[in-house]
C-alpha cells in the first residue's frame, strides 16, 4: 500500500513504542478519531499493524523486524541498558553474549573491561569486541543467519553447551505477561536454552517495546533469570513474577 504522511509516522511511532492509541494520535495530528481509525484500518489490512483495544500494535507475525530497523529502534534506551548490564559484569569474568541489537549494545559497553573471556554466536558482537585487547573471544560455529550475522542451529548449541560461563547475556524478541521469553527462530532459541542451562548467572536485556510484541517460540521463563535489565518500570504482572522468582530488575 502507498501510505500517507500520517500512516508513515504512525508506523514509526508503533515501531518505537510497540503500540499506538487512537485518542493520542488524533490529538497529535489534530484530526478526528474517525480519520485515525481509517488510517489504522488500512495499516492493519496491509499487515503492518494489528488492532488492539483503543488502538493498534506492531504485527507479530512469524518473522522478526528487519535487522537495520531493529538497530535503530529505541537506540538510546538500548545504550543505557547496555551500560547498566555491563556494570553487573566484573572484569576477569567469562561471559556469553547472544544475538540481538541490545546484546550488541552490551558489547559496546564492555570495551573497557579487562581480562574477559567472551563466547558469542553473534558476529556483530565479535566485530565490536575485537577492539578490546583485554578480551579473549570464542565465536561459536554453526549456520550463519545472513539477516543479522547470528550463528544458529544444532552445531552452535552443541558448542556453547561445552561452556559454563559466569554470565550469560541474552535478548528476546518478546516477553509476555505470563513471564515467558519469546523469539522467532527455533534454531536461535536452542542456543539460548543451552547457555541458560549452564551459565552461573543469566541476564536478560530487553527494552520496553518487547512487552508490546509477540513471537511464536518460547525461550525460557523469568524464573530462569537472575537479572533483567530494561528501560522502564515493568508491567505489574511481570514485576510480580520477577519478585516471586527473585529475579532482580534493573531499570536503566
C-alpha positions as CSV (number, residue, x, y, z in Angstrom):
1,X,0.0,0.0,0.0
2,X,1.0,3.6,-0.5
3,X,1.0,5.3,2.9
4,X,0.0,8.9,3.5
5,X,2.2,11.0,5.8
6,X,0.2,10.2,8.9
7,X,0.4,6.5,8.3
8,X,4.1,6.7,7.8
9,X,4.6,8.5,11.1
10,X,2.1,6.2,12.9
11,X,4.1,3.2,11.8
12,X,7.3,4.8,13.1
13,X,5.6,5.5,16.4
14,X,4.4,1.9,16.6
15,X,8.0,0.7,16.0
16,X,9.4,2.9,18.7
17,X,6.6,2.3,21.3
18,X,5.2,-1.0,20.3
19,X,1.6,0.3,20.5
20,X,-0.3,3.4,19.4
21,X,-3.6,4.8,20.7
22,X,-6.4,6.3,18.7
23,X,-7.1,9.3,21.0
24,X,-3.4,10.1,21.3
25,X,-2.9,10.0,17.5
26,X,-5.9,12.2,16.9
27,X,-4.6,14.8,19.2
28,X,-1.1,14.6,17.8
29,X,-2.2,15.1,14.2
30,X,-5.1,17.4,15.1
31,X,-7.6,15.2,13.2
32,X,-10.8,13.3,14.2
33,X,-10.7,9.8,15.7
34,X,-12.6,8.6,12.7
35,X,-9.7,9.7,10.4
36,X,-7.2,7.9,12.7
37,X,-9.3,4.7,12.7
38,X,-9.3,4.7,8.9
39,X,-5.5,5.1,8.9
40,X,-5.2,2.2,11.3
41,X,-7.6,0.0,9.4
42,X,-5.6,0.4,6.2
43,X,-2.3,-0.3,8.1
44,X,-3.8,-3.4,9.7
45,X,-5.3,-4.6,6.4
46,X,-1.8,-4.3,4.8
47,X,-0.4,-6.5,7.6
48,X,1.8,-3.7,9.1
49,X,-0.2,-3.4,12.4
50,X,-2.7,-5.4,14.4
51,X,-5.8,-3.9,16.1
52,X,-6.0,-3.9,19.8
53,X,-8.4,-2.2,22.2
54,X,-8.1,1.5,21.8
55,X,-5.5,1.5,19.0
56,X,-3.0,-0.8,17.3
57,X,0.3,-2.5,17.8
58,X,3.1,-3.9,15.6
59,X,2.0,-7.0,13.8
60,X,3.6,-10.0,15.5
61,X,3.5,-12.5,12.6
62,X,6.1,-15.2,12.5
63,X,9.2,-13.2,11.5
64,X,11.2,-10.5,13.2
65,X,11.6,-6.9,12.2
66,X,14.4,-6.2,9.8
67,X,17.8,-6.0,11.5
68,X,18.6,-2.4,10.3
69,X,15.3,-1.3,11.7
70,X,15.9,-3.1,15.0
71,X,19.3,-1.5,15.4
72,X,17.7,2.0,15.1
73,X,14.7,1.1,17.3
74,X,15.0,2.6,20.8
75,X,18.7,3.0,20.2
76,X,19.2,5.4,23.2
77,X,17.4,3.1,25.5
78,X,19.5,0.1,24.4
79,X,22.6,2.1,25.0
80,X,21.5,2.8,28.6
81,X,20.6,-0.9,29.1
82,X,24.0,-1.9,27.7
83,X,25.8,0.3,30.2
84,X,23.7,-0.9,33.2
85,X,24.2,-4.6,32.2
86,X,28.0,-4.1,31.7
87,X,28.2,-2.7,35.2
88,X,26.9,-6.1,36.5
89,X,29.8,-7.9,34.9
90,X,33.2,-7.6,36.6
91,X,36.5,-7.7,34.9
92,X,38.1,-11.2,34.8
93,X,34.8,-12.9,34.1
94,X,33.7,-15.4,31.5
95,X,30.5,-14.3,29.6
96,X,28.3,-15.4,26.8
97,X,26.7,-12.7,24.6
98,X,23.8,-13.8,22.4
99,X,22.1,-12.4,19.3
100,X,20.3,-9.1,19.2
101,X,20.8,-5.4,18.9
102,X,20.5,-4.9,22.7
103,X,23.2,-7.6,23.3
104,X,25.4,-5.7,20.9
105,X,24.9,-2.5,23.0
106,X,26.2,-4.5,25.9
107,X,29.2,-5.5,23.9
108,X,30.0,-1.8,23.2
109,X,29.7,-1.1,26.9
110,X,32.2,-3.8,27.7
111,X,35.0,-2.3,25.6
112,X,36.9,-1.0,28.7
113,X,36.5,-4.2,30.7
114,X,39.7,-6.2,31.2
115,X,40.6,-9.9,31.1
116,X,37.3,-11.1,29.7
117,X,36.6,-14.4,28.1
118,X,33.6,-13.9,25.7
119,X,31.8,-16.7,24.0
120,X,29.3,-15.5,21.3
121,X,27.2,-16.6,18.5
122,X,26.8,-13.1,17.2
123,X,29.3,-12.0,14.6
124,X,28.5,-8.3,15.2
125,X,29.5,-8.8,18.9
126,X,32.8,-10.3,17.8
127,X,33.4,-7.3,15.5
128,X,32.7,-4.9,18.3
129,X,34.8,-6.6,21.0
130,X,37.8,-7.2,18.7
131,X,38.7,-3.6,19.6
132,X,39.2,-4.6,23.3
133,X,42.7,-6.1,23.6
134,X,41.8,-7.3,27.1
135,X,39.2,-9.6,25.7
136,X,39.7,-13.2,24.6
137,X,36.9,-14.2,22.2
138,X,35.5,-17.5,21.1
139,X,33.0,-17.4,18.2
140,X,30.7,-20.4,18.2
141,X,30.4,-22.3,14.9
142,X,27.1,-23.0,13.1
143,X,24.9,-21.8,10.3
144,X,25.2,-18.1,9.6
145,X,21.9,-16.2,9.6
146,X,22.6,-13.6,6.9
147,X,19.9,-11.2,8.0
148,X,21.8,-10.3,11.2
149,X,25.1,-12.2,11.5
150,X,23.8,-14.6,14.0
151,X,25.1,-18.2,14.3
152,X,22.4,-20.7,15.0
153,X,21.4,-24.3,14.9
154,X,22.4,-27.6,16.5
155,X,26.2,-27.2,15.9
156,X,26.1,-23.8,17.7
157,X,24.0,-25.2,20.5
158,X,26.4,-28.2,20.9
159,X,29.4,-25.9,21.1
160,X,28.0,-23.4,23.7
161,X,26.9,-26.3,25.8
162,X,30.6,-27.1,26.5
163,X,31.0,-23.8,28.4
164,X,29.9,-22.9,31.9
165,X,30.3,-19.1,31.9
166,X,29.9,-16.7,34.8
167,X,27.3,-14.6,33.0
168,X,25.0,-15.3,30.0
169,X,23.6,-12.1,28.4
170,X,20.6,-12.9,26.2
171,X,17.9,-10.9,24.5
172,X,14.4,-11.8,23.4
173,X,12.0,-10.7,20.7
174,X,9.1,-10.5,23.0
175,X,8.1,-11.0,26.7
176,X,4.5,-11.8,27.6
177,X,2.6,-11.1,30.8
178,X,2.9,-14.7,31.8
179,X,6.6,-14.2,32.1
180,X,7.7,-16.2,29.1
181,X,10.6,-15.0,26.9
182,X,9.7,-15.5,23.2
183,X,11.5,-15.5,19.9
184,X,11.0,-16.2,16.2
185,X,13.8,-18.6,15.1
186,X,13.7,-22.0,16.9
187,X,17.4,-22.5,15.9
188,X,18.4,-19.4,17.8
189,X,16.2,-20.5,20.7
190,X,18.1,-23.8,21.1
191,X,21.3,-21.9,21.5
192,X,19.8,-19.6,24.1
193,X,18.3,-22.5,26.0
194,X,21.7,-24.4,26.0
195,X,23.6,-21.5,27.6
196,X,20.8,-20.7,30.1
197,X,21.1,-24.2,31.5
198,X,24.8,-24.0,32.1
199,X,25.6,-20.3,33.0
200,X,26.1,-19.3,36.6
201,X,24.1,-16.1,36.2
202,X,21.6,-15.3,33.4
203,X,20.9,-11.7,32.4
204,X,18.0,-10.7,30.1
205,X,18.4,-7.4,28.3
206,X,15.2,-6.1,26.8
207,X,13.7,-2.6,26.2
208,X,10.0,-1.8,26.9
209,X,8.8,-2.4,23.3
210,X,9.3,-6.2,23.9
211,X,6.2,-6.1,26.1
212,X,4.1,-4.9,23.2
213,X,5.1,-7.7,20.8
214,X,4.5,-11.4,20.4
215,X,6.6,-14.3,18.9
216,X,5.8,-18.0,18.4
217,X,8.8,-19.8,20.1
218,X,9.3,-20.0,23.8
219,X,12.9,-19.5,25.0
220,X,12.6,-19.6,28.8
221,X,10.7,-18.0,31.7
222,X,11.5,-15.3,34.2
223,X,12.2,-18.0,36.7
224,X,15.3,-19.0,34.7
225,X,16.8,-15.5,35.0
226,X,18.9,-13.9,37.8
227,X,18.7,-10.4,36.4
228,X,16.6,-8.4,34.0
229,X,17.8,-5.0,32.6
230,X,15.2,-2.8,30.9
231,X,14.5,0.9,30.4
232,X,11.1,1.4,32.0
233,X,9.2,0.0,35.0
234,X,7.8,-3.4,34.3
235,X,4.0,-4.0,33.8
236,X,2.6,-5.1,37.1
237,X,2.1,-8.8,36.3
238,X,5.7,-9.1,35.1
239,X,7.0,-7.2,38.2
240,X,5.1,-9.6,40.4
241,X,6.5,-12.6,38.7
242,X,10.1,-11.2,39.0
243,X,9.5,-10.7,42.7
244,X,8.2,-14.3,43.1
245,X,11.2,-15.7,41.2
246,X,13.7,-13.4,42.9
247,X,14.7,-12.1,39.5
248,X,16.5,-8.7,40.1
249,X,15.2,-5.9,37.9
250,X,17.4,-3.0,36.9
251,X,15.8,0.0,35.1
252,X,18.3,1.9,33.0
